[in-house]
Amino acid sequence: MADLTTSWLGLTLRSPIVVAASPLSRDPEAIAAAVASGAGAVVMHSLFEEQLAHEQMAAHRFLDARTDLDAEARSFLPASEVFAIDAGPYLAELDRLRRRVDVPILASLNGTTPGGWTSYAKRLESAGADALELNLYEVATSPDETGAAVEERQLDVVRSVVGCVRLPVTVKLSPFYASVPSFVRRLEQAGARGVAVFNRFYQPDIALDELDVDRRLVLSTPAELPLRLHALALLSPTVSLSLSCAGGVHSGLDAAKAILCGAHAVQLASALLLHGPGHVGVVLAELTRWLDEKGYRSSAEARGVLDLSSAPDPHAWERLNYARMLDGWR
């Protein structure tokens, strides 16, 4: 039977299947079931800096409004400057997970300011996270800010976080860069230990009847996987970072494709929300069966076999293949 042990971010995992950031990590029993089914690591749901700031400002406005309207309010309401809503609940969730499972746990941080990123990163490290996943989730809306400026700001964030913690840091990217390989190389130079491709932007739809924005969550499907495979195949031979595939993996065969393209770890979220945490075992059984049938002694042996430098036809990952695919549409 193929050995599924893998090294990711300097951590030794029992399998390459990782529970991705999702609401599932709020449930310690569900996470325990995923780990019992073979998951090698867990990424917690994201801590959003701007959400915490929004909650703090809302609490301050509530208190300040009442003290301004009621002269006696100051006798029983705390001053707004001492009323803080912060990362405490998230840190408590991290502690519960650490006590419940025996696999590495990554904290997921989605920040907006360098100071906020570093402040929360230090607290997550102190709370016992084994690594950090930074989500560079940013929507550029100003026509006056160039793509180069956005990238430089994001690199500054990564440098700041890497410089303030001893934990391995992996960066979860969006696909919206003019050159993903170039930006990833710069992330490596900034001190990142890994990259996850790709963050799923939950794009709002339009509710025509209500004339409003529809914010319902749509889970991933395997149709999203090829975008990740292409990025992995290009990155695998060009950087020494740990690579993970995030989005579109629903089966063991999907996981095998990601590994062949260079993934060290494969993150599952939508598949587990759809089928339950025990689906990890189904994915691992199918992956193991495929590795055995192909004669691979381990998942590590299969890693990168079809990346840009190793594929029988490297042009399949390049522009030339576009015309060939159009010719074969029938």
C-alpha positions as CSV (number, residue, x, y, z in Angstrom):
1,M,0.0,0.0,0.0
2,A,1.3,3.4,-1.0
3,D,2.8,5.6,1.8
4,L,0.8,8.8,2.1
5,T,3.1,10.6,4.5
6,T,4.0,14.0,3.3
7,S,6.1,17.0,4.3
8,W,4.4,20.3,4.1
9,L,5.7,23.6,5.5
10,G,8.3,21.7,7.4
11,L,5.6,19.7,9.1
12,T,5.2,15.9,8.8
13,L,1.7,14.9,7.9
14,R,0.2,11.4,8.0
15,S,-1.5,12.2,4.7
16,P,-1.6,15.0,2.1
17,I,-5.3,15.6,2.8
18,V,-5.9,18.8,4.8
19,V,-9.1,20.2,6.1
20,A,-9.3,23.6,4.5
21,A,-10.5,26.8,6.2
22,S,-14.3,26.6,6.4
23,P,-17.1,26.8,9.0
24,L,-16.3,23.1,9.7
25,S,-13.4,24.0,12.0
26,R,-15.9,25.6,14.4
27,D,-17.1,22.1,15.3
28,P,-14.4,20.2,17.2
29,E,-16.3,16.9,16.8
30,A,-16.5,17.3,13.1
31,I,-12.8,18.0,12.9
32,A,-12.0,15.0,15.1
33,A,-14.1,12.9,12.7
34,A,-12.1,14.2,9.7
35,V,-8.8,13.5,11.5
36,A,-10.0,10.0,12.5
37,S,-10.7,9.4,8.8
38,G,-7.1,10.3,7.9
39,A,-6.8,14.1,7.5
40,G,-3.2,15.2,8.0
41,A,-3.7,18.7,9.2
42,V,-6.4,21.3,9.8
43,V,-6.7,24.9,8.7
44,M,-9.1,26.9,10.9
45,H,-11.7,29.3,9.5
46,S,-10.3,32.8,8.8
47,L,-9.9,35.5,11.3
48,F,-10.9,38.7,9.5
49,E,-9.3,41.8,10.9
50,E,-11.8,44.2,9.4
51,Q,-14.7,42.2,10.9
52,L,-13.2,42.5,14.4
53,A,-12.7,46.2,13.8
54,H,-16.3,46.6,12.7
55,E,-17.5,44.8,15.8
56,Q,-15.4,47.0,18.0
57,M,-16.6,50.2,16.4
58,A,-20.2,49.0,16.7
59,A,-19.8,48.3,20.4
60,H,-18.1,51.7,20.9
61,R,-20.9,53.5,19.1
62,F,-23.5,51.7,21.1
63,L,-21.9,52.7,24.4
64,D,-21.1,56.2,23.5
65,A,-24.6,56.9,22.2
66,R,-26.1,55.8,25.5
67,T,-23.7,57.8,27.7
68,D,-24.4,60.9,25.6
69,L,-28.2,60.5,25.9
70,D,-28.5,59.4,29.6
71,A,-26.6,61.3,32.3
72,E,-26.7,58.2,34.6
73,A,-25.4,55.8,32.0
74,R,-21.8,56.4,33.0
75,S,-22.6,54.9,36.4
76,F,-23.4,51.5,35.0
77,L,-21.9,51.3,31.4
78,P,-18.1,50.8,30.9
79,A,-16.2,53.4,29.0
80,S,-15.9,52.6,25.3
81,E,-12.2,52.6,25.4
82,V,-12.1,49.7,27.8
83,F,-14.7,47.6,26.0
84,A,-12.9,45.4,23.5
85,I,-14.1,42.7,21.1
86,D,-11.0,40.9,19.8
87,A,-9.6,37.6,18.8
88,G,-10.4,35.9,22.1
89,P,-13.1,33.6,20.8
90,Y,-10.9,32.5,17.9
91,L,-8.0,31.8,20.3
92,A,-10.4,29.7,22.4
93,E,-11.4,27.7,19.4
94,L,-7.8,27.1,18.5
95,D,-7.1,25.8,22.1
96,R,-10.1,23.5,21.9
97,L,-9.0,22.0,18.6
98,R,-5.4,21.5,19.9
99,R,-6.8,19.5,22.8
100,R,-9.1,17.5,20.6
101,V,-6.8,16.3,17.7
102,D,-3.2,15.3,17.3
103,V,-2.4,16.8,13.9
104,P,-0.9,20.2,13.0
105,I,-3.4,23.1,13.2
106,L,-3.0,26.2,11.1
107,A,-4.6,29.5,12.0
108,S,-6.0,31.4,9.0
109,L,-5.5,35.2,9.1
110,N,-7.2,37.6,6.7
111,G,-6.0,41.1,7.5
112,T,-6.1,44.5,6.0
113,T,-3.3,46.5,7.6
114,P,0.4,45.5,8.4
115,G,-0.1,46.3,12.0
116,G,-3.2,44.2,12.3
117,W,-1.6,41.3,10.5
118,T,1.4,41.2,12.8
119,S,-0.5,41.8,16.0
120,Y,-2.9,38.9,15.4
121,A,-0.1,36.7,14.0
122,K,1.8,37.0,17.3
123,R,-1.2,36.1,19.3
124,L,-2.0,33.1,17.2
125,E,1.6,31.9,17.6
126,S,1.4,32.3,21.4
127,A,-1.9,30.4,21.4
128,G,-0.2,27.3,19.9
129,A,-0.8,27.4,16.1
130,D,1.6,25.1,14.2
131,A,1.6,27.4,11.2
132,L,-0.2,30.4,9.7
133,E,-2.1,30.7,6.5
134,L,-2.3,34.3,5.3
135,N,-5.2,35.1,2.9
136,L,-4.2,37.8,0.5
137,Y,-7.9,38.5,-0.3
138,E,-8.1,42.0,-1.7
139,V,-10.5,43.6,-4.1
140,A,-8.9,46.5,-6.0
141,T,-11.6,49.2,-6.6
142,S,-9.5,52.3,-7.2
143,P,-8.5,53.1,-10.8
144,D,-5.6,55.1,-9.4
145,E,-3.9,52.2,-7.7
146,T,-1.8,50.0,-10.0
147,G,-1.4,46.3,-9.8
148,A,2.3,46.8,-8.9
149,A,1.2,48.9,-5.9
150,V,-1.2,46.2,-4.7
151,E,1.4,43.5,-5.0
152,E,4.0,45.5,-3.2
153,R,1.6,46.2,-0.3
154,Q,0.9,42.5,-0.1
155,L,4.6,41.6,0.0
156,D,5.1,44.1,2.8
157,V,2.4,42.3,4.8
158,V,4.1,38.9,4.2
159,R,7.5,40.3,5.2
160,S,6.0,41.9,8.3
161,V,4.3,38.7,9.5
162,V,7.3,36.4,8.6
163,G,9.5,38.8,10.5
164,C,7.4,38.7,13.7
165,V,6.8,35.0,14.2
166,R,8.8,31.8,14.1
167,L,6.0,29.8,12.6
168,P,6.0,28.6,9.0
169,V,3.9,31.0,7.0
170,T,1.9,29.9,3.9
171,V,0.1,32.4,1.6
172,K,-3.3,31.7,0.0
173,L,-3.5,33.5,-3.3
174,S,-6.1,34.5,-5.7
175,P,-5.6,33.7,-9.4
176,F,-5.8,37.4,-10.3
177,Y,-2.2,38.2,-10.9
178,A,-0.6,39.1,-14.2
179,S,2.1,36.6,-13.5
180,V,1.5,34.1,-10.7
181,P,4.9,32.5,-11.0
182,S,6.7,35.9,-10.6
183,F,4.6,36.9,-7.6
184,V,5.1,33.5,-5.9
185,R,8.9,33.8,-6.4
186,R,8.8,37.2,-4.7
187,L,6.7,35.7,-1.9
188,E,9.5,33.1,-1.4
189,Q,12.0,35.8,-1.3
190,A,9.9,37.6,1.3
191,G,10.2,34.5,3.6
192,A,7.0,32.6,2.9
193,R,7.3,28.8,3.3
194,G,4.4,27.8,1.2
195,V,1.6,28.9,-1.2
196,A,-2.0,27.7,-1.6
197,V,-3.7,28.0,-5.0
198,F,-6.3,29.4,-5.0
199,N,-8.5,31.4,-2.7
200,R,-12.1,31.3,-3.8
201,F,-13.6,34.7,-4.2
202,Y,-17.2,34.4,-3.1
203,Q,-18.6,36.7,-5.8
204,P,-22.0,38.1,-5.1
205,D,-24.7,37.4,-7.6
206,I,-27.8,39.5,-8.4
207,A,-31.3,38.6,-7.1
208,L,-33.4,40.0,-9.9
209,D,-36.8,39.7,-8.1
210,E,-35.5,41.6,-5.0
211,L,-33.3,44.0,-6.9
212,D,-30.6,43.3,-4.4
213,V,-27.2,41.6,-4.2
214,D,-27.4,37.8,-3.6
215,R,-24.8,36.7,-1.1
216,R,-25.6,33.0,-0.9
217,L,-22.6,30.7,-0.7
218,V,-21.9,28.5,-3.7
219,L,-19.7,25.5,-3.0
220,S,-16.9,24.5,-5.3
221,T,-17.1,21.8,-7.9
222,P,-14.4,19.8,-9.7
223,A,-14.9,22.2,-12.7
224,E,-12.7,24.6,-10.7
225,L,-9.8,22.2,-10.4
226,P,-8.0,22.8,-13.8
227,L,-7.2,26.4,-12.9
228,R,-5.4,25.1,-9.8
229,L,-3.7,22.3,-11.7
230,H,-2.3,24.7,-14.3
231,A,-0.8,27.0,-11.6
232,L,0.7,24.0,-9.7
233,A,2.3,22.6,-12.8
234,L,3.9,26.0,-13.5
235,L,5.1,26.6,-10.0
236,S,6.3,23.2,-9.0
237,P,9.6,23.3,-11.0
238,T,10.3,27.0,-10.3
239,V,10.1,27.4,-6.5
240,S,11.1,25.4,-3.5
241,L,8.0,26.3,-1.5
242,S,5.4,23.9,-0.2
243,L,2.5,23.9,-2.6
244,S,-1.1,23.1,-1.7
245,C,-4.2,22.9,-3.9
246,A,-7.3,24.6,-2.5
247,G,-10.6,24.4,-4.4
248,G,-12.2,21.9,-6.7
249,V,-10.9,18.7,-5.1
250,H,-13.8,16.3,-4.3
251,S,-12.4,12.9,-4.9
252,G,-9.2,10.8,-4.6
253,L,-8.7,11.1,-8.3
254,D,-8.9,14.9,-8.0
255,A,-6.3,14.8,-5.3
256,A,-4.1,12.5,-7.5
257,K,-4.2,15.1,-10.3
258,A,-3.1,17.9,-7.9
259,I,-0.2,15.8,-6.6
260,L,0.9,14.9,-10.1
261,C,1.1,18.6,-10.8
262,G,3.2,19.3,-7.8
263,A,1.0,19.7,-4.7
264,H,2.4,18.7,-1.4
265,A,-1.0,19.0,0.3
266,V,-4.6,19.0,-0.9
267,Q,-7.1,21.1,0.9
268,L,-10.8,20.0,1.2
269,A,-13.7,22.2,2.3
270,S,-16.7,22.0,0.0
271,A,-16.5,18.2,-0.3
272,L,-16.6,17.9,3.4
273,L,-19.5,20.4,3.8
274,L,-21.4,18.3,1.2
275,H,-20.6,14.8,2.3
276,G,-19.5,15.2,5.9
277,P,-16.0,14.9,7.6
278,G,-15.9,11.2,7.0
279,H,-15.5,11.9,3.3
280,V,-11.8,12.3,4.0
281,G,-11.5,8.5,4.3
282,V,-13.3,8.0,0.9
283,V,-10.8,10.4,-0.8
284,L,-7.8,8.8,0.8
285,A,-9.0,5.3,-0.1
286,E,-9.5,6.3,-3.7
287,L,-6.1,8.1,-3.8
288,T,-4.3,5.1,-2.3
289,R,-6.0,2.7,-4.7
290,W,-4.9,4.8,-7.7
291,L,-1.3,5.1,-6.5
292,D,-1.1,1.4,-6.0
293,E,-2.6,0.6,-9.4
294,K,0.0,2.9,-11.0
295,G,2.9,1.4,-9.1
296,Y,3.8,4.4,-7.0
297,R,5.2,3.5,-3.6
298,S,4.2,6.8,-2.1
299,S,2.4,10.1,-2.8
300,A,5.8,11.8,-2.7
301,E,7.0,9.6,-5.6
302,A,4.1,10.8,-7.7
303,R,4.5,14.5,-6.9
304,G,5.3,16.7,-9.8
305,V,5.4,13.9,-12.4
306,L,3.3,16.0,-14.8
307,D,4.6,19.5,-13.9
308,L,6.0,21.8,-16.5
309,S,9.5,20.3,-16.3
310,S,8.5,16.7,-16.3
311,A,5.3,16.3,-18.4
312,P,5.8,14.3,-21.6
313,D,4.5,17.3,-23.5
314,P,5.4,20.5,-21.6
315,H,3.6,22.6,-24.3
316,A,0.4,21.2,-22.8
317,W,0.8,23.8,-20.0
318,E,1.7,26.7,-22.3
319,R,-0.1,28.9,-24.8
320,L,0.5,26.6,-27.8
321,N,-2.0,24.1,-26.3
322,Y,-4.8,26.7,-26.5
323,A,-5.1,26.3,-30.3
324,R,-4.9,22.5,-30.0
325,M,-7.7,22.4,-27.4
326,L,-9.9,24.6,-29.7
327,D,-9.3,22.2,-32.5
328,G,-10.6,19.3,-30.4
329,W,-13.8,20.9,-29.2
330,R,-15.9,18.2,-30.9
